[in-house]
Amino acid sequence: MRPILQVALDFIDLPRALKLAGEAVEGGADWIEAGTPLIKSAGLDAVRELRKRFPQATLVADMKTMDVGRIEVESAAKAGANVVVVLALASDSTVRECIEAGKHYGAKIMVDLLEVNNLVERAKDVEKMGADYIGLHTSVDEQMEGKVSFQGVRTVAGKIGIPIAVAGGVNSENAHEAVEAGANIIVVGGAIIKSVDAKEATAEIRKAIEKKVKIKSELFKRVSEKDIREMLSRVSSPNISDAMHRQGELKGLRPVCSGVKMIGPAFTVRTYPGDWAKTVEAIDEAPQGSVIVVD
């Protein structure tokens, strides 16, 4: 099958999600996913609004269902979802309830193997139950270390007969590796929704998976701790604030001079007003590259 490009709208703000969805579709995204954060913040209205905006699109509701499978699948399907996600860690009865409800209400079921130890065994189990798709994630730990591996896909591919979706740290540089590993559905979040131009970013990833080529990406790469300073130097303070949902940690700070940027771990000095002794001492005590913060 032709590789499917799925954009994951992992927002907590519905208007932003709708805007980015439109740009991603223009860029070549096949499926639109209402991500778990979006569903938790906006409810199934997120799916309803996406269906209104994109009546012909395949919509994925990442419900991450663990219980009451029939109710969750029914509600997602009635809201307009074509595919509903249930966790493989759920009980067999819950997975079966999801699959039965999906057949009844016209929705496909994707079973996500997140945190499952025996991938092949569980994938075969849910395939026998009637699952339509299998989902695999690159572990967050690997992503945080700047590593993105598709070993889970390689392990499962060829062992089951249903399509495999892969998510986690996918960008234009490694999307072709996911396809070569055996993934049929390439799920991309940050590399599209956090890009400067979502339409262009989507088009680049579309090209990468179709031609199975590496297209250099300067943005949205998971980096190790040693590379974080260089990465932060390339983004603005508003970018960082936005990533923290606009709730900065150091409130009340004002710049003394403009056009200057500081990057480094905070070295905090707590002192009384007018007592600068500790602050002066901190200049000698703070590790090189630190930013001295006076509280």
C-alpha positions in Angstrom: 0.0 0.0 0.0 1.1 3.6 -0.6 2.5 5.1 2.6 -0.1 7.1 4.5 1.0 10.4 6.1 -1.0 11.2 9.3 -0.6 14.5 11.0 -1.0 14.4 14.8 -2.7 17.5 16.2 -1.3 17.4 19.7 -2.6 20.8 20.7 -4.7 22.0 23.6 -6.1 24.8 21.6 -8.8 23.9 19.1 -8.5 26.9 16.8 -4.8 26.4 16.4 -5.4 22.7 15.6 -8.0 23.5 12.9 -5.7 26.1 11.3 -2.7 23.7 11.2 -4.9 20.8 10.0 -5.8 22.9 6.9 -2.1 23.7 6.2 -1.1 20.1 6.6 -3.8 18.8 4.3 -2.7 21.4 1.7 0.8 20.0 2.0 -0.3 16.4 1.4 -1.3 14.9 4.7 -3.7 11.9 4.2 -5.1 11.4 7.6 -5.8 13.9 10.4 -5.4 12.9 14.0 -7.2 14.5 16.9 -4.4 14.0 19.4 -5.0 12.9 23.0 -4.2 16.4 24.4 -6.7 18.0 22.0 -9.5 15.5 22.8 -8.8 16.0 26.6 -8.9 19.8 26.3 -11.7 20.3 23.7 -13.5 17.0 24.0 -15.0 15.2 21.0 -16.0 18.6 19.7 -12.5 18.6 18.3 -13.5 15.6 16.1 -16.8 17.2 15.2 -15.1 20.5 14.1 -12.5 18.6 12.1 -15.3 16.7 10.4 -17.1 19.9 9.5 -13.9 21.4 8.0 -12.7 18.3 6.3 -15.8 16.2 5.3 -13.8 13.8 3.1 -10.8 13.3 5.3 -9.9 10.2 7.3 -10.1 11.3 10.9 -8.2 9.5 13.7 -9.4 9.9 17.3 -6.5 9.1 19.6 -8.6 8.1 22.6 -6.0 5.8 24.1 -8.9 3.8 25.5 -8.2 1.5 28.5 -11.8 0.8 29.6 -15.5 1.1 28.6 -14.4 0.5 25.0 -17.8 0.3 23.5 -18.9 3.7 24.8 -15.7 5.4 23.8 -15.7 4.0 20.2 -19.4 4.7 19.8 -19.0 8.3 20.9 -15.9 8.9 18.8 -17.5 7.3 15.7 -20.7 9.3 16.1 -18.5 12.5 16.4 -17.0 11.7 13.0 -13.9 9.6 13.6 -13.0 7.0 11.0 -10.3 5.4 13.2 -10.3 5.1 17.0 -7.2 4.2 19.0 -7.3 1.8 21.9 -4.3 0.8 24.0 -3.0 -2.7 23.7 -2.4 -2.7 27.5 -6.2 -2.7 27.9 -7.8 -6.0 28.7 -8.8 -8.4 25.9 -12.5 -7.8 26.7 -12.0 -4.0 26.3 -10.1 -4.5 23.0 -12.9 -6.8 21.7 -15.6 -4.3 22.8 -13.8 -1.6 20.8 -13.6 -3.8 17.7 -17.2 -4.9 17.9 -18.4 -1.3 18.4 -16.2 -0.2 15.5 -17.9 -2.7 13.2 -21.3 -1.6 14.4 -20.7 2.2 14.0 -18.4 2.1 11.0 -15.0 2.9 12.6 -11.7 1.1 12.2 -9.7 0.2 15.3 -6.0 0.9 15.8 -4.4 -0.8 18.7 -1.4 1.1 20.1 1.4 -1.1 21.5 2.7 1.7 23.7 4.6 0.2 26.7 3.9 -3.4 25.6 6.9 -5.7 26.2 6.1 -8.6 23.9 5.3 -6.7 20.7 4.9 -9.6 18.3 2.8 -11.7 20.7 0.4 -8.9 21.5 0.2 -7.7 17.9 -0.8 -11.2 16.8 -3.4 -11.4 19.6 -5.2 -8.2 18.7 -5.0 -9.0 15.0 -6.9 -12.3 15.7 -9.5 -10.3 17.6 -10.1 -8.2 14.5 -8.0 -5.0 14.9 -7.6 -3.1 11.7 -4.2 -1.4 12.5 -1.3 -1.7 14.9 0.4 1.4 16.3 4.0 1.6 17.4 5.9 4.4 19.2 9.5 5.3 19.5 10.1 5.5 23.2 10.2 8.9 24.8 13.4 8.0 26.5 15.1 7.4 23.2 13.7 10.6 21.8 15.0 12.6 24.8 18.5 11.2 24.1 18.3 12.3 20.5 17.8 8.7 19.3 14.9 7.6 17.1 14.8 3.9 16.3 12.2 2.0 14.3 13.3 -1.3 15.8 9.8 -2.0 17.1 8.5 -1.7 13.5 11.2 -4.1 12.2 10.3 -6.5 14.9 6.6 -6.6 14.1 6.6 -6.1 10.3 6.2 -9.4 8.5 4.7 -11.1 11.5 1.2 -9.7 11.1 -1.0 -9.0 8.1 -2.5 -5.6 9.1 -1.0 -2.2 8.4 1.5 -0.7 10.9 1.5 2.9 12.1 4.6 4.4 13.6 4.8 7.6 15.7 7.4 9.5 17.8 10.2 11.7 16.6 9.5 11.3 12.9 10.7 14.1 10.6 11.8 14.5 7.0 15.3 13.1 7.8 14.1 9.8 9.1 10.6 9.2 7.7 12.1 7.1 4.9 13.6 4.8 7.5 10.2 4.2 9.0 8.9 3.1 5.6 11.9 0.9 4.9 11.4 -0.7 8.4 7.9 -1.7 7.4 5.6 1.1 8.5 2.5 1.7 6.4 1.2 4.8 8.2 3.7 7.5 9.2 2.4 9.6 12.0 4.1 13.1 12.4 3.4 15.6 15.1 5.9 18.2 16.0 7.9 18.2 12.8 4.7 19.6 11.2 2.7 21.4 13.8 5.7 23.2 15.3 7.2 24.1 12.0 7.4 27.7 10.6 5.4 26.6 7.6 3.2 23.5 8.2 2.3 23.2 4.5 5.9 23.1 3.4 7.0 20.8 6.2 4.2 18.4 5.3 5.2 18.4 1.6 8.8 17.7 2.5 7.8 14.7 4.6 5.4 13.5 1.9 8.3 13.6 -0.6 10.6 11.8 1.8 8.3 8.9 2.4 7.3 8.5 -1.3 10.8 8.7 -2.7 12.4 7.1 0.4 15.0 9.8 0.7 16.5 11.7 3.6 15.6 15.4 3.4 17.6 17.6 5.8 15.6 19.1 8.7 17.0 22.0 10.7 14.1 22.1 13.1 12.3 19.8 15.5 15.0 17.3 16.3 15.3 15.6 19.7 18.7 16.4 21.1 20.8 15.2 24.0 21.6 17.4 26.9 25.0 18.3 25.5 23.3 19.8 22.4 20.5 21.7 24.2 22.3 25.0 24.4 22.9 25.1 20.6 19.3 24.2 20.0 18.0 26.9 22.3 20.2 29.5 20.6 18.1 29.0 17.5 14.7 29.7 19.0 13.1 32.9 20.5 12.0 33.4 24.1 8.4 33.5 22.9 8.9 30.0 21.3 10.1 28.6 24.6 7.2 30.3 26.5 4.7 28.9 24.0 6.1 25.5 24.5 5.4 25.9 28.2 1.9 27.0 27.3 2.9 30.6 28.0 3.5 30.0 31.7 7.2 30.9 32.3 9.0 29.9 35.4 10.9 33.2 36.0 8.1 35.8 36.4 8.6 39.5 36.7 12.0 39.6 34.9 12.6 42.6 32.6 15.6 43.0 30.2 18.2 45.5 31.2 19.5 45.8 27.7 17.9 44.8 24.4 19.3 42.6 21.7 21.1 40.3 24.2 20.3 36.6 24.6 21.4 34.4 27.5 21.3 30.6 27.4 22.4 28.4 30.2 21.4 26.6 33.5 20.1 28.9 36.2 22.4 29.5 39.1 20.1 31.0 41.7 21.2 33.4 44.5 18.7 34.1 47.2 19.6 37.2 49.2 18.0 40.2 51.0 17.4 43.5 49.2 20.5 45.6 49.1 22.8 42.7 50.0 25.0 42.1 47.0 27.7 40.1 48.7 26.2 36.7 47.7 25.6 38.0 44.2 29.3 38.9 43.8 30.3 35.6 45.3 28.1 33.8 42.8 30.2 35.2 40.0 33.1 33.0 41.2 30.9 30.1 42.3 28.7 29.6 39.3 29.9 27.0 36.8 31.0 28.4 33.4 28.1 29.0 31.1 25.5 29.5 33.9 23.0 32.3 34.1 23.0 34.0 37.5 19.5 34.6 38.8 19.1 36.8 41.9 16.0 36.1 43.9 
